[in-house]
Amino acid sequence: MNGMTKPQRLVFLCPEFTPYHDTLFDALVADGSLVLRVVIMMGPTTTHPFAARDRRLYNWQMADPDAWIDWRLIRTLLAEEPDSWFMVSSYYTPTLLAAMFFLARANRPFLYWTDTPLPQEWLWHDRLPSPRPWWLRLGRRMVLRWIFAHAHRSLVTGQFGVKALHQLGCPTNKSVDFPHWVILGEPPARLRQTVTPPLRTLAGVGQLIYRKGWEIAIQALARARRTHHALRLLLIGDGPERPRLEQTVADLQLGNQVVFLGWKQQQDIMQILSEADALIHPARWEPYGVVVLEAMAAGLAVLGSDATGAAVDRVVPGVSGFIHTVGNVEQLAGQIVQLASDAPLLHRLQQGARQIAEEWPPQRGVDRIKSLILPDTRA
């Protein structure tokens, strides 16, 4: 970067710190093209203790937690240098919504970043929570269409997310697929082995709820075990579906071949993944599914449904795993059997998964932001 060039200033507003945000912010600082200021709406909680990190290499502050709208913060945003850019993550607090309103009134450029919205057409029989009242759906749509109209671009992760934005009224030319990433860590030991045993241990990670489709995985495992008796499934997570899933295991006489491990800390999840051979993700609907990326970074082949956003985005069939049609037990069982019968294929998929994970470092997120706001790369 030319020493005489003034770095672009970026003010990033988000509800809270998460590991995902921290990784992006650290990468933005390391890149050096932007001067970063971060504003969060709430501080550390018992469920999000990482917000209490001792030291960050950028200017950050927390909005007034006692104010419905932090007007003092709004004034500081409007007082930012005239060429500053803003990035607002979600509209779920009054302060974030007010920030976008006053930035738009002042003709200040901002990017909007949202989670993948849940398409209303996905109906899981009687298991989907009651639809929002009509007036709430109308209000949400009006707010989002206003944001889509005034934001320079609206960012969302994955093909499913972009499609949902279009359904909610975001113009095609203003929606941006913003990548997700995970910390890669060292290449897993399994990839350094010259001989890899065939598939034995599948891992599933997520809440034990209907839309995750765990009974599909259990039924597929039961079919695959007709010819491969050593197969087992480790389920990490808890939820209201656990008694029904345990009954399914009992009905299929799987015994201890399906192990319910309950809720685990992140470091424990990664340890369990390191001991598995493949990740199974049979969701009926998963807006994204970060565990797919974590598993690929850990060198696991992925068996994901075509309703799992991250699997659709990152899994290349026959290269890093396989995709099955959601709910198709027979197809999923066939994929399990294939990997249980072919050790070289499993090893190639594990290597392919890690290679694809390495193609998606946090820098790709930094580059996407730079392409939107820096004058010489702006889209």
Order of alpha helices (4+ residues) and beta strands (2+ residues): beta-alpha-beta-beta-alpha-beta-alpha-beta-alpha-beta-alpha-beta-beta-alpha-beta-alpha-beta-alpha-beta-alpha-beta-alpha-beta-alpha-alpha-alpha
